[in-house]
């Protein structure tokens, strides 16, 4: 008898209905978003994990951990990954309320060290 497959969306919906699972998922959302951005950036550059790792001087298993969200990259690692994939990294600090002086957005570009 063939194995029954369950669509990922169905599994996610069922899993996230558990408040404890949802709380953990929400706590890690930004980390998973960063991981997905790195995957998207690498794929847009048409690079394999091995190719991008070689270009940045890290090992492929480390890049795999970063792309699964198991490891958060340091800013210099993120900048090096971005540079070798043809991207720049910028960080913008955006005021959450009008009470911040001048309602000024603060920005910084992170430069790759390689």
C-alpha positions as a Markdown table, in Angstrom:
| # | Residue | x | y | z |
|---|---|---|---|---|
| 1 | Unk | 0.0 | 0.0 | 0.0 |
| 2 | Unk | 1.5 | 3.4 | -1.0 |
| 3 | Unk | 2.4 | 5.8 | 1.8 |
| 4 | Unk | 0.0 | 8.6 | 2.4 |
| 5 | Unk | 1.4 | 12.1 | 1.9 |
| 6 | Unk | 0.2 | 15.1 | 3.8 |
| 7 | Unk | 0.7 | 18.6 | 2.4 |
| 8 | Unk | 3.1 | 20.8 | 4.2 |
| 9 | Unk | 0.5 | 23.5 | 4.7 |
| 10 | Unk | -1.7 | 21.0 | 6.5 |
| 11 | Unk | 1.1 | 19.9 | 8.8 |
| 12 | Unk | 2.0 | 23.6 | 9.5 |
| 13 | Unk | -1.6 | 24.6 | 10.2 |
| 14 | Unk | -2.1 | 21.7 | 12.6 |
| 15 | Unk | 1.3 | 22.2 | 14.3 |
| 16 | Unk | 0.8 | 25.9 | 14.7 |
| 17 | Unk | -2.6 | 25.4 | 16.4 |
| 18 | Unk | -0.6 | 24.3 | 19.4 |
| 19 | Unk | 0.1 | 27.5 | 21.5 |
| 20 | Unk | 3.5 | 26.2 | 22.6 |
| 21 | Unk | 4.6 | 25.4 | 19.0 |
| 22 | Unk | 3.3 | 28.7 | 17.8 |
| 23 | Unk | 5.2 | 30.6 | 20.5 |
| 24 | Unk | 8.5 | 28.9 | 19.6 |
| 25 | Unk | 7.8 | 29.5 | 15.9 |
| 26 | Unk | 7.1 | 33.2 | 16.4 |
| 27 | Unk | 10.3 | 33.6 | 18.5 |
| 28 | Unk | 12.4 | 32.2 | 15.7 |
| 29 | Unk | 10.6 | 33.9 | 12.8 |
| 30 | Unk | 13.3 | 36.5 | 12.1 |
| 31 | Unk | 16.1 | 33.9 | 12.2 |
| 32 | Unk | 14.2 | 31.8 | 9.6 |
| 33 | Unk | 13.6 | 34.9 | 7.5 |
| 34 | Unk | 17.3 | 35.7 | 7.4 |
| 35 | Unk | 18.1 | 32.1 | 6.5 |
| 36 | Unk | 15.6 | 32.3 | 3.6 |
| 37 | Unk | 17.1 | 35.6 | 2.4 |
| 38 | Unk | 20.5 | 33.9 | 2.3 |
| 39 | Unk | 19.1 | 31.0 | 0.3 |
| 40 | Unk | 17.3 | 33.4 | -2.1 |
| 41 | Unk | 20.4 | 35.5 | -2.5 |
| 42 | Unk | 22.6 | 32.4 | -3.3 |
| 43 | Unk | 20.1 | 31.0 | -5.8 |
| 44 | Unk | 19.7 | 34.4 | -7.5 |
| 45 | Unk | 23.5 | 34.4 | -8.0 |
| 46 | Unk | 23.2 | 30.8 | -9.4 |
| 47 | Unk | 25.6 | 29.4 | -6.8 |
| 48 | Unk | 25.6 | 26.1 | -5.0 |
| 49 | Unk | 26.3 | 26.1 | -1.3 |
| 50 | Unk | 29.8 | 24.7 | -2.0 |
| 51 | Unk | 30.6 | 27.5 | -4.5 |
| 52 | Unk | 29.4 | 30.2 | -2.1 |
| 53 | Unk | 31.2 | 28.7 | 0.8 |
| 54 | Unk | 34.4 | 28.4 | -1.2 |
| 55 | Unk | 34.2 | 32.0 | -2.3 |
| 56 | Unk | 33.7 | 33.3 | 1.3 |
| 57 | Unk | 36.2 | 31.0 | 3.0 |
| 58 | Unk | 33.7 | 29.1 | 5.1 |
| 59 | Unk | 33.0 | 25.4 | 5.0 |
| 60 | Unk | 29.8 | 24.2 | 3.2 |
| 61 | Unk | 28.4 | 22.5 | 6.4 |
| 62 | Unk | 28.5 | 25.9 | 8.1 |
| 63 | Unk | 26.6 | 27.5 | 5.2 |
| 64 | Unk | 24.1 | 24.7 | 5.4 |
| 65 | Unk | 23.6 | 25.4 | 9.1 |
| 66 | Unk | 23.1 | 29.1 | 8.3 |
| 67 | Unk | 20.6 | 28.3 | 5.6 |
| 68 | Unk | 18.5 | 26.0 | 7.8 |
| 69 | Unk | 18.5 | 28.6 | 10.6 |
| 70 | Unk | 20.5 | 26.4 | 13.0 |
| 71 | Unk | 23.2 | 29.0 | 13.1 |
| 72 | Unk | 22.9 | 32.8 | 12.9 |
| 73 | Unk | 25.7 | 34.3 | 10.8 |
| 74 | Unk | 27.9 | 37.0 | 12.3 |
| 75 | Unk | 27.6 | 40.4 | 10.5 |
| 76 | Unk | 31.0 | 40.0 | 8.8 |
| 77 | Unk | 30.0 | 36.5 | 7.6 |
| 78 | Unk | 26.7 | 37.9 | 6.3 |
| 79 | Unk | 28.5 | 40.7 | 4.5 |
| 80 | Unk | 31.0 | 38.3 | 2.9 |
| 81 | Unk | 28.2 | 36.0 | 1.7 |
| 82 | Unk | 26.3 | 38.9 | 0.3 |
| 83 | Unk | 29.4 | 40.3 | -1.4 |
| 84 | Unk | 30.2 | 37.1 | -3.1 |
| 85 | Unk | 26.6 | 36.7 | -4.3 |
| 86 | Unk | 26.6 | 40.2 | -5.7 |
| 87 | Unk | 24.7 | 42.0 | -2.8 |
| 88 | Unk | 25.4 | 44.7 | -0.2 |
| 89 | Unk | 24.2 | 44.6 | 3.4 |
| 90 | Unk | 22.5 | 47.6 | 4.9 |
| 91 | Unk | 20.9 | 47.9 | 8.3 |
| 92 | Unk | 18.2 | 50.5 | 8.9 |
| 93 | Unk | 17.0 | 51.6 | 12.4 |
| 94 | Unk | 13.5 | 53.0 | 12.0 |
| 95 | Unk | 11.8 | 54.9 | 14.8 |
| 96 | Unk | 8.8 | 53.2 | 16.2 |
| 97 | Unk | 7.2 | 56.3 | 17.5 |
| 98 | Unk | 7.1 | 60.0 | 16.6 |
| 99 | Unk | 8.7 | 60.8 | 20.0 |
| 100 | Unk | 12.1 | 59.9 | 18.7 |
| 101 | Unk | 14.1 | 63.0 | 18.1 |
| 102 | Unk | 13.8 | 64.2 | 14.4 |
| 103 | Unk | 12.0 | 60.9 | 13.6 |
| 104 | Unk | 15.4 | 60.0 | 11.9 |
| 105 | Unk | 16.1 | 56.7 | 10.2 |
| 106 | Unk | 19.6 | 55.6 | 11.1 |
| 107 | Unk | 21.5 | 53.4 | 8.5 |
| 108 | Unk | 24.8 | 51.6 | 8.2 |
| 109 | Unk | 26.3 | 49.6 | 5.3 |
| 110 | Unk | 28.2 | 46.5 | 6.4 |
| 111 | Unk | 31.4 | 46.0 | 4.4 |
| 112 | Unk | 32.8 | 42.6 | 3.6 |
| 113 | Unk | 36.2 | 41.9 | 4.9 |
| 114 | Unk | 37.4 | 39.7 | 2.0 |
